[in-house]
Amino acid sequence: MNAGRGGDQQDTGLEALRRHYPRWRIWRGTATGGYWALPPPDHPTVRHLIGASDLGELARLLAQAQGWHGP
């Protein structure tokens, strides 16, 4: 759970990414404050944890990772 005024927006953004990429594990680190995504085990090209300092950057990286193997 996120504290503060921006928490609801961040939670909404995370939920939107989770719906868009349902097979990925996506979360915000409680200790780091960073955003993280782990690809599904059978992803054809991405085999590592993806990290970003903000939600927009994570969304961009996920879109790029999805583009690596098509729609």
Buried (B, 14 or more C-beta within 10 A) or exposed (E): EBEEEEEEEBEEBBEEBBEEBEEBEBEBEEEEEBBBBBBEEEBEEBEEEBBBEEBEBBBEBBEEBBEEEEE
